[in-house]
Amino acid sequence: MDWAQLQTYDDAVYRNLAADDYRGALEALVRGYQHVIVGFCTNMLDDASLGEEMAQEVFLAVYRAMPRFRGYASVRTWLFAIARKQCLKVIRNRRRRSYFENTQRDVIAATAHRDPSPPPGEDPELQLQRVKHSLSKLNKAERALLIMRYDTGLPFIDMAHILGISVASVRRRLARALQHLREVMPHDA
């Protein structure tokens, strides 16, 4: 890599940042450094497709950070510091996920699949009555969540919007409501 050639892109970035033209600064960075950052991320993550994806994340992070860039470091140093930080975050998350999967493998395997379907001979009407009766034992919030998701088929994002909470909160509350429903539902059918 001929770093001297990249100086023209660095100069364009400085000019655009001085004029508060962040889009122009980003375009100059991408034109000059895209290939280099993709290679850097690919090597850090040891995965070509993930390297390309992370390069996009890096440029997005750079764009968000542009208003705070003060020029204490060179553009190149600043850009690679952000790229390194983004890649280390992915590596750290990968390790956490791997650790969690390894330590919780049995729990995940035991809870990943739904309970088996009722025996084919069970009357669907009787099953529906059991579910309705069990729903009546839940509190209003749990009942509403279950009905929104399974009766009306609302996506999680819509449920989150309706309830004014995050999608993650909807998922957690729905999981708790399902668990509570399983607990109150009679098992002797």
C-alpha positions, 0 to 999 in steps of 0.5 A: 500500500502506498500511503503517500497516495492516500494523502490526497484523500486525507486532505479532502477529508480535512477540507470537507470536515472544515466545511462541515461537509460530512458526506463529502468527508465520508465519500473521500474516506470510502474512495481512499480507504475502503479496500484497506479497511475491508482487508484490515477487518477481514484479517482481524476477523479471519472472515472475508464476508464478515470483513466486508460487513464490518467495513461498512459498520466502520464507515458508519461509525466514522460518519457518526463520529465526524462532528467530534473529530478534532484532528488531534490524530491523523485521519488514518490513525482515527479511521484505523482506531475505529476499525480496530474497536469495531472488530474487537467488539465483534471478536468479544461478542463471538467469544461470549456467544461461544462461551454461552453456547458451550456452558449452556448447551444442555439448557439450550437443547432442552428448551429450544423446541416446543412441547410435543403436539397433543396426541392426534386423538385429542379433540381440537375443540376440547384443546381450544377450551383448555387454552381459553380457560387457562388464558382466563387465569393470566393477568390482563397484560400477559393475556394481551401479549399472547392474544396480540402475538398468537391470535392476531399474529402481530409482529414483535415490532408492532407489539413494541410500538403499541405497548411503548416498549422495546422489541427485546422487552416484548420478547421477554414478557411474551416468554414469561407469559407463555411460561405462565400459561404452561404452568396454569394449563391442565396437563391431564387432557 
